[in-house]
Amino acid sequence: MIIIAPTVLRPLAVATCSLAIWLSSDPVYARCEWSAGLPTYMTFEHDLGSLWVPLDAEVGRVIADLPLAVPNREGSDLRCFYGATAPTTASMIPTTPLVPGIPVRAQRSADSVLRTNVDGIGAILTLGFPYDGSATNTFTSDDGTQTVPYNGTMLNSTGFAAPLGVLRGRVTLVKTGPIAPGEHIVDKQMFHGVTNDKGRVLDYTLKARVKQAQCKLLGNPVSADPVMLGDYTLADFTGPGPVGTDTPFSIRLSDCDDDSTASTAYAHIELDGTKGSTVVDAKNGIFSLASGSTATGFGIQILHGDGRQLPLQEAVSVKPLQVGVTQLDFRARFYQLDPKVTTGLAKGALHFTITYR
């Protein structure tokens, strides 16, 4: 009995040793780990600063497109490792509704516009490293896009962890509808992040101050009203086309407010006939004489200040806004329409609308 006892104990000792080795070599289970001694949550706050959008900008206009590289406020450090048996996953789940159908120019991710707390302003949030599949120690998007909402999986077996302590990517602020007058403060939690083993691990809040670029029309803003084109004789009318010299005039925009470092808005003008004047050739800016005219056979042409043709019945870009006062320069001249004209009084009238885009 004394000889047999050690033999019986050996298989148990071997089994115990084998179990110890298995516990110490466990790379196949998905896991994310918080660094010891640091908080176990991450709050990301991203302030875009002061931004400008033209008052009459179209829906889908990009207000700002800026890089995102924000460390978490707590100084936490979360690292995720590859797992083969149970894949390591991360998801960014919106905490605000999507705004569908926004025609964002040059964006493939137009269906990922998230609502902010300001009506008419949304955001596209595009994730970068470690959610972009750019290295072995990253998550790869399940659907091929990096925009929130996002689901990703670690696909590569590597000894390097994916560090989640800094949120990287891009933020695209977009006009999604009418924006009320005045200055607006964007301050909205946009999404929270979860991993498959830790649950909810982060929140992201977007902040910005958005102003609308615009001017005012005070009093009579036209430099000369009416614009006097001068006196002409029949000898000046030699055939269809421009007659005489151009007469300059301007429209003054007051109290203009825009980014002082780089204008974001252009003043646009739309002109149409009024008081009996009708459009003859919209593309070339030619309109007929107004009611009360006794002359016949010619009309009036309006031009940009530099002599370029100014189309009628459409919003035409004139110049970028200048803080304070913006002067829009134009020219006008008679334009012969018929082979023969008759003398008399010649009047013309246009209605104008100024927009900021």
VEXDREN-2710 file (C-alpha; in Angstrom, 1 decimal):
% VEXDREN-2710
k/r/px/py/pz
1/MET/0.0/0.0/0.0
2/ILE/2.9/2.3/0.7
3/ILE/4.3/1.8/-2.9
4/ILE/0.9/2.2/-4.7
5/ALA/-0.2/5.5/-3.2
6/PRO/2.2/7.8/-5.0
7/THR/1.2/6.2/-8.4
8/VAL/-2.4/7.0/-7.8
9/LEU/-1.6/10.6/-7.0
10/ARG/0.4/11.4/-10.1
11/PRO/-2.5/11.6/-12.7
12/LEU/-4.2/14.1/-10.4
13/ALA/-1.0/16.2/-10.2
14/VAL/-0.7/16.1/-14.0
15/ALA/-4.3/17.2/-14.5
16/THR/-3.8/20.0/-12.1
17/CYS/-0.7/21.2/-13.9
18/SER/-2.5/21.1/-17.3
19/LEU/-5.4/23.1/-15.9
20/ALA/-3.0/25.8/-14.7
21/ILE/-1.4/26.1/-18.1
22/TRP/-4.8/26.4/-19.8
23/LEU/-5.8/29.3/-17.5
24/SER/-2.6/31.2/-18.2
25/SER/-2.8/31.1/-22.0
26/ASP/-6.3/32.4/-22.8
27/PRO/-5.9/34.6/-26.0
28/VAL/-9.0/33.4/-27.8
29/TYR/-11.7/35.1/-25.7
30/ALA/-12.8/38.6/-26.6
31/ARG/-11.8/41.1/-24.0
32/CYS/-11.4/44.8/-23.4
33/GLU/-9.4/46.0/-20.4
34/TRP/-9.4/49.2/-18.3
35/SER/-6.0/50.3/-17.1
36/ALA/-5.6/49.8/-13.4
37/GLY/-6.1/52.8/-11.2
38/LEU/-8.0/54.9/-13.8
39/PRO/-11.7/55.6/-14.2
40/THR/-13.8/53.0/-16.0
41/TYR/-15.8/55.3/-18.3
42/MET/-14.9/57.8/-21.1
43/THR/-16.6/61.1/-21.8
44/PHE/-15.7/62.9/-25.1
45/GLU/-16.6/66.5/-25.5
46/HIS/-15.8/68.1/-28.9
47/ASP/-16.2/71.9/-29.3
48/LEU/-16.1/73.1/-32.9
49/GLY/-15.9/76.7/-31.9
50/SER/-17.7/79.5/-33.8
51/LEU/-19.0/78.6/-37.3
52/TRP/-20.9/80.5/-40.0
53/VAL/-23.6/79.5/-42.5
54/PRO/-25.1/81.7/-45.1
55/LEU/-28.7/82.8/-44.2
56/ASP/-30.2/81.3/-47.4
57/ALA/-27.9/78.3/-47.8
58/GLU/-29.5/75.3/-49.4
59/VAL/-30.5/72.2/-47.4
60/GLY/-27.5/69.9/-47.5
61/ARG/-24.9/72.7/-47.4
62/VAL/-21.9/71.7/-45.4
63/ILE/-21.4/74.2/-42.6
64/ALA/-18.1/72.8/-41.4
65/ASP/-16.0/69.7/-42.1
66/LEU/-13.4/69.3/-39.3
67/PRO/-11.0/66.7/-38.0
68/LEU/-11.8/64.9/-34.8
69/ALA/-9.1/64.0/-32.3
70/VAL/-10.4/64.3/-28.7
71/PRO/-9.0/62.6/-25.6
72/ASN/-11.6/61.5/-23.0
73/ARG/-12.2/63.9/-20.2
74/GLU/-11.5/61.4/-17.4
75/GLY/-8.1/60.3/-18.7
76/SER/-9.3/56.7/-18.9
77/ASP/-7.5/54.1/-20.9
78/LEU/-9.5/51.2/-22.4
79/ARG/-7.7/48.7/-24.7
80/CYS/-9.4/45.9/-26.6
81/PHE/-7.8/42.6/-27.8
82/TYR/-8.6/40.2/-30.6
83/GLY/-10.7/37.2/-29.8
84/ALA/-11.2/34.2/-32.1
85/THR/-13.8/32.2/-30.3
86/ALA/-15.9/35.2/-29.2
87/PRO/-15.1/38.1/-31.5
88/THR/-14.3/41.5/-29.9
89/THR/-16.9/44.1/-31.2
90/ALA/-17.6/47.8/-30.7
91/SER/-20.7/49.7/-31.5
92/MET/-21.5/53.5/-31.6
93/ILE/-25.2/53.8/-31.0
94/PRO/-26.9/57.2/-31.7
95/THR/-28.6/58.9/-28.9
96/THR/-30.4/61.3/-31.3
97/PRO/-32.5/60.5/-34.4
98/LEU/-31.2/60.3/-37.9
99/VAL/-32.4/62.9/-40.5
100/PRO/-33.1/61.0/-43.6
101/GLY/-32.9/62.2/-47.2
102/ILE/-30.5/65.1/-46.8
103/PRO/-28.7/65.8/-50.2
104/VAL/-25.3/66.4/-48.8
105/ARG/-23.0/67.5/-51.6
106/ALA/-20.1/65.1/-52.3
107/GLN/-21.0/62.9/-49.4
108/ARG/-21.7/59.2/-49.7
109/SER/-22.9/59.1/-46.1
110/ALA/-25.9/61.4/-46.5
111/ASP/-28.1/58.8/-44.8
112/SER/-26.0/59.2/-41.6
113/VAL/-26.9/62.7/-40.7
114/LEU/-27.7/62.9/-37.0
115/ARG/-30.0/65.6/-35.5
116/THR/-28.5/68.1/-33.1
117/ASN/-30.4/70.2/-30.5
118/VAL/-30.7/73.0/-33.1
119/ASP/-33.5/72.7/-35.7
120/GLY/-31.9/72.8/-39.2
121/ILE/-28.5/71.6/-38.1
122/GLY/-27.3/68.0/-38.3
123/ALA/-23.9/66.2/-38.1
124/ILE/-22.2/63.3/-39.9
125/LEU/-19.7/61.6/-37.5
126/THR/-17.1/59.6/-39.3
127/LEU/-14.8/57.4/-37.1
128/GLY/-11.1/57.0/-37.6
129/PHE/-8.5/54.8/-35.9
130/PRO/-9.0/52.3/-34.3
131/TYR/-12.4/51.9/-35.9
132/ASP/-11.3/52.1/-39.6
133/GLY/-9.6/48.8/-40.2
134/SER/-6.4/50.6/-41.1
135/ALA/-4.2/48.3/-39.0
136/THR/-4.2/44.8/-37.5
137/ASN/-5.1/46.2/-34.0
138/THR/-8.3/47.9/-35.2
139/PHE/-12.0/47.2/-35.6
140/THR/-13.3/46.8/-39.1
141/SER/-16.8/48.1/-39.9
142/ASP/-19.3/45.4/-40.4
143/ASP/-21.0/47.3/-43.3
144/GLY/-17.9/49.0/-44.8
145/THR/-18.7/52.5/-43.5
146/GLN/-17.2/54.4/-40.6
147/THR/-20.1/56.7/-39.9
148/VAL/-22.3/56.6/-36.8
149/PRO/-24.3/54.4/-36.3
150/TYR/-21.4/52.0/-36.4
151/ASN/-20.7/48.4/-35.7
152/GLY/-17.2/46.9/-36.0
153/THR/-15.3/43.7/-35.2
154/MET/-11.6/43.0/-34.6
155/LEU/-10.6/40.6/-37.4
156/ASN/-6.9/40.1/-37.0
157/SER/-5.0/38.0/-34.5
158/THR/-2.4/40.4/-33.0
159/GLY/-0.6/40.9/-29.7
160/PHE/-1.3/44.7/-30.0
161/ALA/-4.4/46.2/-28.4
162/ALA/-6.8/48.7/-30.0
163/PRO/-6.6/51.9/-27.9
164/LEU/-9.9/53.6/-27.3
165/GLY/-8.8/56.5/-25.1
166/VAL/-8.8/59.0/-28.0
167/LEU/-11.7/59.5/-30.4
168/ARG/-10.5/60.2/-33.9
169/GLY/-12.3/60.9/-37.2
170/ARG/-14.2/63.8/-38.8
171/VAL/-17.2/65.8/-38.0
172/THR/-19.3/67.3/-40.8
173/LEU/-21.9/69.8/-39.8
174/VAL/-24.8/70.1/-42.3
175/LYS/-27.8/72.3/-42.8
176/THR/-30.9/70.0/-42.7
177/GLY/-33.7/72.6/-42.9
178/PRO/-34.7/76.2/-42.0
179/ILE/-32.6/77.7/-39.2
180/ALA/-34.3/80.3/-37.0
181/PRO/-32.8/83.8/-36.9
182/GLY/-30.0/84.6/-34.5
183/GLU/-27.1/82.8/-33.0
184/HIS/-27.4/79.1/-32.0
185/ILE/-25.6/76.9/-29.5
186/VAL/-25.1/73.3/-30.5
187/ASP/-24.7/71.2/-27.3
188/LYS/-25.9/67.6/-27.8
189/GLN/-24.9/64.1/-26.8
190/MET/-24.7/62.4/-30.2
191/PHE/-23.9/58.7/-29.4
192/HIS/-22.6/56.3/-26.8
193/GLY/-20.2/53.4/-27.4
194/VAL/-20.4/49.8/-26.2
195/THR/-18.1/46.8/-26.4
196/ASN/-19.4/43.2/-26.3
197/ASP/-17.8/42.4/-22.9
198/LYS/-17.8/45.8/-21.1
199/GLY/-21.1/47.2/-22.2
200/ARG/-21.4/51.0/-22.3
201/VAL/-18.0/52.5/-22.2
202/LEU/-18.2/56.0/-23.7
203/ASP/-20.3/59.1/-24.6
204/TYR/-19.7/61.7/-27.2
205/THR/-21.1/65.3/-27.0
206/LEU/-20.8/67.8/-29.9
207/LYS/-20.7/71.5/-29.2
208/ALA/-20.5/74.6/-31.5
209/ARG/-21.7/78.2/-31.9
210/VAL/-23.4/78.8/-35.2
211/LYS/-24.1/82.2/-36.7
212/GLN/-25.8/83.1/-40.0
213/ALA/-24.1/85.3/-42.5
214/GLN/-26.3/88.1/-43.8
215/CYS/-26.8/91.9/-44.4
216/LYS/-29.6/94.4/-44.3
217/LEU/-31.2/96.7/-46.9
218/LEU/-31.6/100.1/-45.2
219/GLY/-33.6/103.0/-46.6
220/ASN/-33.1/103.2/-50.4
221/PRO/-30.0/101.1/-51.0
222/VAL/-29.7/101.9/-54.7
223/SER/-27.1/104.6/-55.4
224/ALA/-29.3/106.3/-58.0
225/ASP/-33.0/105.7/-58.3
226/PRO/-33.9/106.1/-61.0
227/VAL/-30.7/105.3/-62.9
228/MET/-30.4/107.9/-65.6
229/LEU/-29.1/106.4/-68.9
230/GLY/-28.8/109.7/-70.7
231/ASP/-30.2/111.3/-73.9
232/TYR/-29.7/109.9/-77.3
233/THR/-30.7/110.7/-80.9
234/LEU/-31.9/108.4/-83.6
235/ALA/-28.4/108.5/-85.1
236/ASP/-27.2/106.6/-82.1
237/PHE/-29.4/103.6/-83.0
238/THR/-27.6/101.9/-85.9
239/GLY/-29.0/98.4/-85.5
240/PRO/-29.9/95.7/-83.0
241/GLY/-27.4/95.6/-80.1
242/PRO/-26.0/97.8/-77.3
243/VAL/-26.4/101.5/-77.6
244/GLY/-24.2/104.2/-76.1
245/THR/-22.1/103.9/-73.0
246/ASP/-22.8/102.0/-69.8
247/THR/-24.1/103.8/-66.7
248/PRO/-22.7/102.5/-63.4
249/PHE/-24.8/102.2/-60.3
250/SER/-24.7/100.1/-57.1
251/ILE/-26.8/98.5/-54.3
252/ARG/-25.5/99.0/-50.8
253/LEU/-25.9/96.2/-48.2
254/SER/-25.5/97.3/-44.6
255/ASP/-24.8/95.7/-41.3
256/CYS/-23.2/92.7/-43.0
257/ASP/-22.2/90.0/-40.5
258/ASP/-19.9/87.1/-41.6
259/ASP/-16.7/85.4/-40.6
260/SER/-14.1/88.2/-40.5
261/THR/-11.2/85.9/-41.4
262/ALA/-12.9/84.3/-44.5
263/SER/-16.3/85.1/-45.9
264/THR/-18.7/82.1/-45.9
265/ALA/-21.5/83.8/-47.9
266/TYR/-21.9/85.4/-51.3
267/ALA/-24.6/88.0/-52.0
268/HIS/-26.9/86.8/-54.8
269/ILE/-29.3/89.0/-56.7
270/GLU/-32.4/88.0/-58.6
271/LEU/-33.9/90.5/-61.0
272/ASP/-37.3/90.5/-62.7
273/GLY/-39.4/93.0/-64.6
274/THR/-41.9/95.2/-62.9
275/LYS/-44.2/98.3/-63.6
276/GLY/-44.7/97.0/-67.2
277/SER/-41.2/96.0/-68.0
278/THR/-41.0/92.4/-69.1
279/VAL/-38.0/90.1/-69.7
280/VAL/-37.0/89.9/-73.3
281/ASP/-33.8/87.9/-73.1
282/ALA/-33.2/86.5/-69.6
283/LYS/-29.8/85.0/-70.3
284/ASN/-28.4/88.3/-71.6
285/GLY/-30.2/90.5/-69.0
286/ILE/-32.4/92.4/-71.5
287/PHE/-35.8/93.7/-70.5
288/SER/-38.5/95.9/-72.2
289/LEU/-39.4/99.5/-71.5
290/ALA/-41.9/100.1/-68.7
291/SER/-45.4/101.5/-68.7
292/GLY/-45.4/105.2/-69.5
293/SER/-42.7/105.0/-72.2
294/THR/-43.3/106.6/-75.5
295/ALA/-40.2/105.5/-77.3
296/THR/-40.2/102.1/-79.1
297/GLY/-37.9/99.6/-80.7
298/PHE/-35.4/99.2/-77.9
299/GLY/-35.1/98.0/-74.3
300/ILE/-32.5/98.0/-71.5
301/GLN/-29.7/95.6/-70.6
302/ILE/-28.3/95.2/-67.1
303/LEU/-24.7/94.0/-66.5
304/HIS/-22.3/93.1/-63.7
305/GLY/-20.0/95.9/-62.6
306/ASP/-17.2/94.4/-64.6
307/GLY/-19.3/94.3/-67.8
308/ARG/-20.3/90.6/-67.7
309/GLN/-23.8/89.7/-68.7
310/LEU/-26.2/89.4/-65.7
311/PRO/-29.0/86.9/-66.2
312/LEU/-32.6/87.8/-65.1
313/GLN/-35.1/85.6/-63.3
314/GLU/-32.5/83.6/-61.4
315/ALA/-30.4/84.1/-58.3
316/VAL/-26.9/85.2/-59.5
317/SER/-23.8/85.3/-57.4
318/VAL/-22.4/88.8/-57.2
319/LYS/-19.6/89.0/-54.6
320/PRO/-18.6/87.7/-51.1
321/LEU/-19.9/89.6/-48.1
322/GLN/-17.6/92.1/-46.4
323/VAL/-18.2/92.7/-42.7
324/GLY/-20.0/96.0/-42.3
325/VAL/-20.9/97.3/-45.8
326/THR/-20.9/95.3/-49.0
327/GLN/-21.4/97.2/-52.3
328/LEU/-22.8/95.4/-55.3
329/ASP/-21.8/97.1/-58.5
330/PHE/-23.8/97.0/-61.8
331/ARG/-24.1/98.7/-65.2
332/ALA/-27.1/99.5/-67.4
333/ARG/-27.5/100.6/-71.0
334/PHE/-30.0/100.8/-73.8
335/TYR/-30.3/97.8/-76.1
336/GLN/-31.8/98.2/-79.6
337/LEU/-34.2/95.4/-80.4
338/ASP/-35.8/96.4/-83.7
339/PRO/-34.2/97.6/-87.0
340/LYS/-36.0/100.9/-86.5
341/VAL/-36.8/102.9/-83.3
342/THR/-38.9/105.9/-82.5
343/THR/-38.0/108.7/-80.2
344/GLY/-39.7/109.5/-76.9
345/LEU/-39.5/108.9/-73.2
346/ALA/-37.8/105.6/-72.2
347/LYS/-38.4/104.1/-68.8
348/GLY/-37.6/100.7/-67.3
349/ALA/-38.1/99.0/-64.0
350/LEU/-36.7/95.9/-62.3
351/HIS/-37.6/94.3/-58.9
352/PHE/-34.6/92.8/-57.1
353/THR/-34.3/90.2/-54.3
354/ILE/-31.0/89.7/-52.4
355/THR/-30.2/86.4/-50.8
356/TYR/-27.1/85.1/-49.0
357/ARG/-25.7/81.7/-50.1
END
